[in-house]
Amino acid sequence: MNSQNTKVIILGGGTAGWITANLMATHWRDKGFEITLVESPDIGIIGVGEGSTPSLKGFMETIGVSEAEWMPHCNATYKVGITFKDWSIKPGFSEYVHPFVGQPDQFNIPAFFHNSFLRRKGIDLEGHPDHFFLATEMIRQKLSPVAPENFPFDIAYGYHFDSGLLGQFLRRVAEGKGVNYKAATVAGAMLDTQGNIDHLKTTDGEVLKADLYVDSSGFRGSLIQQSLNVPFISSAESLFNDSAVVFATDQEKDYAAHTISAAMKYGWVWKIPLTHRNGNGYVYSSNFIDDDKAETEFRAYLGLLDSDVEARRLKFKVGRVAQHWVKNCLAVGLSQGFIEPLEATALDMVQETVVRFIEAYNNGHYTDQFRDDFNHRISARFDAVRDYIVGHYRISSRTDTDYWIANTTNEKISPSLRSILMSWMAGKNITDELLEQKLDTYFPDTSWNCLLAGKGLYPNREQLRPGSDLAHKYKIEDIREFNRRCALNFKLHRDQLLTLQQS
C-alpha cells in the first residue's frame, strides 16, 4: 500500500476515536495520510469511566498538549492511585491504596517485598502496602503529584476527567492536526471479493471509501463484529458484572487525588472527584440483583434515597474480539473489547492498540505483514488485564452474599492466574512467576504484590511468630519519615488545580 495516498476512516468518536485520530495524525503527519473521523449525531457516548492510568500523561505529551491546556477544559483532577475499601474483611486489611509507582518508591519497594515475603512465611512483620508508598501519604494529605523543579524524581500519576469534554477537546486538537470530521450515520459496510471493507454507506446513501478503516463504534462493533464477523470471546464465566448505574453528585471540594473503589453486596462502586462534581457508579451483576434493587442499594449508599437526581443505567459485555486487526480494519475501544473499569485500563488499552498498530503498519511498509504478531500482542494484553481484575474477586474474603461466594469459589480462572495465586500461597517469589509468564510488562510485580498483600492474603495473626533481627532490618518508622519528607515538596491538590486554571 502506498503511504502517499492512504486514506483512513475512523468510524465513531468519543474518547477512543479521538485518541486514535490524534495518534495517527501525530505519527503519520508527514507521510501523506488522509484521516477522517465519521461520527453519528444520533449515537451518544457511553463514557463509563472517567479515570486513567499514567499512560494518559504520556499520550498528552506525545500529541503536544500541556496540562494547563486540557485539564481545566475537562474539569480534570490528578490521580496517584486507587483506594480499595471493603473488598476484604480480614482485620487490618479492609482498605488499601493501589499506588502508581514513581521513582521515590524505589527506595522502599525492597522493604515492602522483604516484609511481604517473610510475612507469608509466618514472620510477624508489617506487610500492608500503605506503609511503603508515597501515594498513600499524598492521598492522606490531599496533595498534587506535580513535583517542583528542585525535586529530582519522577512521580507517576494519572487523571480523572469528564470523558465527554475530553472527547470534544481531543476533536479540536485532531482537527488542528489536519483530521477531517464528518457527521453522518453509517448504515453498513460493503465488502470486496477478498473480504476487505470496500466502502461504507451512510443512511443518506453517501459512499465513504478508504484504504484503512478503524472501528470505534462501541459495543456494536459495527465493522469488526457485524461486517467482518469476527468472533467475540466472552469473559462472563470469570467476570460476572454486566451492568452499572451511574450518578453525579456535588463535589466536596477536598480534591483527594485518588479514585475510590468500594465493594458492595453485588459488585463495587467508584467515586471519581472532578473539579465540578463527583462521578459515582455501581458496577454489578444482573444475575445476582435486578436493576431496581441495585439502584436502591446505590442510592442508600450515597444518601440519595429521597433525592430525585437522575440515574443512568448501562449494560455491557465483558471480553474481547478474537482478532483486533482483520483485513483492512482495526478495532479500538469498546468495539475490540471491554474489561470492567476496576483499574481504569480502558484508555491505556486504546493507546497501546493504536501505537502498536502504527508500529506494525510502519514496519510492514503499510501492509499486513505483522498483523498476526500484533493481534497476539494485544490479545495477550487484554487477557493479562482480565486476569488481574479477576484476581480482585477471587481473593476477596467476603462471604456475605451469594455474589461474593460465587466469586471467591470460582474455579473458572485462567491457568496463568491460578499459577500466580498458587505461587503466592506457597510462599514463593511471584516475580519469578511473572517473568516466566512474561507478564511483568502488563502489571509489574509491584502491582501484583500490592493486590495480594493489600487484600490481606497472609497467614492469620495468631499464626505469626517473631522474627530475627535480620528479618526486622527495615524500620517502618524510617519509611514513614522518608515519605513524609518527600511529601513536603508538593502543593495541595486544590492549589495546583487553581494554578492550572490561572495559567
Rosetta blueprint (number, residue, H / E / L):
1 M L
2 N L
3 S H
4 Q H
5 N H
6 T L
7 K E
8 V E
9 I E
10 I E
11 L E
12 G L
13 G L
14 G H
15 T H
16 A H
17 G H
18 W H
19 I H
20 T H
21 A H
22 N H
23 L H
24 M H
25 A H
26 T H
27 H H
28 W L
29 R L
30 D L
31 K L
32 G L
33 F L
34 E E
35 I E
36 T E
37 L E
38 V E
39 E E
40 S L
41 P L
42 D L
43 I L
44 G L
45 I L
46 I L
47 G L
48 V L
49 G L
50 E L
51 G E
52 S L
53 T L
54 P L
55 S H
56 L H
57 K H
58 G H
59 F H
60 M H
61 E H
62 T H
63 I L
64 G L
65 V L
66 S L
67 E H
68 A H
69 E H
70 W H
71 M L
72 P H
73 H H
74 C H
75 N L
76 A L
77 T E
78 Y E
79 K E
80 V L
81 G E
82 I E
83 T E
84 F E
85 K E
86 D L
87 W L
88 S L
89 I L
90 K L
91 P L
92 G L
93 F L
94 S L
95 E E
96 Y E
97 V E
98 H E
99 P E
100 F L
101 V L
102 G L
103 Q H
104 P H
105 D H
106 Q H
107 F H
108 N L
109 I H
110 P H
111 A H
112 F H
113 F H
114 H H
115 N H
116 S H
117 F H
118 L H
119 R H
120 R H
121 K L
122 G L
123 I E
124 D L
125 L L
126 E L
127 G L
128 H L
129 P H
130 D H
131 H H
132 F L
133 F L
134 L H
135 A H
136 T H
137 E H
138 M H
139 I H
140 R H
141 Q H
142 K L
143 L E
144 S L
145 P L
146 V L
147 A L
148 P L
149 E L
150 N L
151 F L
152 P L
153 F L
154 D L
155 I L
156 A L
157 Y L
158 G E
159 Y E
160 H E
161 F L
162 D L
163 S H
164 G H
165 L H
166 L H
167 G H
168 Q H
169 F H
170 L H
171 R H
172 R H
173 V H
174 A H
175 E H
176 G H
177 K L
178 G L
179 V L
180 N E
181 Y E
182 K E
183 A E
184 A L
185 T L
186 V E
187 A E
188 G E
189 A E
190 M E
191 L E
192 D L
193 T L
194 Q L
195 G L
196 N L
197 I E
198 D E
199 H E
200 L E
201 K E
202 T E
203 T L
204 D L
205 G L
206 E L
207 V E
208 L E
209 K L
210 A L
211 D L
212 L E
213 Y E
214 V E
215 D E
216 S L
217 S L
218 G H
219 F H
220 R H
221 G L
222 S H
223 L H
224 I H
225 Q H
226 Q H
227 S H
228 L L
229 N L
230 V L
231 P L
232 F E
233 I E
234 S E
235 S L
236 A L
237 E L
238 S L
239 L L
240 F L
241 N L
242 D L
243 S E
244 A E
245 V E
246 V E
247 F E
248 A E
249 T E
250 D E
251 Q L
252 E L
253 K L
254 D L
255 Y L
256 A L
257 A L
258 H L
259 T E
260 I E
261 S E
262 A E
263 A E
264 M L
265 K L
266 Y L
267 G E
268 W E
269 V E
270 W E
271 K E
272 I E
273 P E
274 L L
275 T L
276 H L
277 R E
278 N E
279 G E
280 N E
281 G E
282 Y E
283 V E
284 Y E
285 S L
286 S L
287 N L
288 F L
289 I L
290 D L
291 D H
292 D H
293 K H
294 A H
295 E H
296 T H
297 E H
298 F H
299 R H
300 A H
301 Y H
302 L H
303 G L
304 L L
305 L L
306 D L
307 S L
308 D L
309 V L
310 E L
311 A L
312 R E
313 R E
314 L E
315 K E
316 F L
317 K L
318 V L
319 G E
320 R E
321 V E
322 A L
323 Q L
324 H L
325 W E
326 V E
327 K L
328 N L
329 C E
330 L E
331 A E
332 V L
333 G H
334 L H
335 S H
336 Q L
337 G E
338 F E
339 I L
340 E L
341 P H
342 L H
343 E H
344 A L
345 T L
346 A H
347 L H
348 D H
349 M H
350 V H
351 Q H
352 E H
353 T H
354 V H
355 V H
356 R H
357 F H
358 I H
359 E H
360 A H
361 Y H
362 N H
363 N H
364 G L
365 H L
366 Y L
367 T L
368 D L
369 Q L
370 F L
371 R H
372 D H
373 D H
374 F H
375 N H
376 H H
377 R H
378 I H
379 S H
380 A H
381 R H
382 F H
383 D H
384 A H
385 V H
386 R H
387 D H
388 Y H
389 I H
390 V H
391 G H
392 H H
393 Y H
394 R H
395 I L
396 S L
397 S L
398 R L
399 T L
400 D L
401 T L
402 D H
403 Y H
404 W H
405 I H
406 A H
407 N H
408 T H
409 T L
410 N L
411 E L
412 K L
413 I L
414 S L
415 P H
416 S H
417 L H
418 R H
419 S H
420 I H
421 L H
422 M H
423 S H
424 W H
425 M H
426 A L
427 G L
428 K L
429 N L
430 I H
431 T H
432 D H
433 E H
434 L H
435 L H
436 E H
437 Q H
438 K L
439 L L
440 D L
441 T L
442 Y L
443 F L
444 P L
445 D H
446 T H
447 S H
448 W H
449 N H
450 C H
451 L H
452 L H
453 A H
454 G H
455 K L
456 G L
457 L L
458 Y L
459 P L
460 N L
461 R H
462 E H
463 Q H
464 L L
465 R E
466 P L
467 G L
468 S L
469 D L
470 L L
471 A L
472 H L
473 K L
474 Y L
475 K L
476 I H
477 E H
478 D H
479 I H
480 R H
481 E H
482 F H
483 N H
484 R H
485 R H
486 C H
487 A H
488 L L
489 N L
490 F L
491 K L
492 L E
493 H H
494 R H
495 D H
496 Q H
497 L H
498 L H
499 T H
500 L H
501 Q H
502 Q H
503 S L
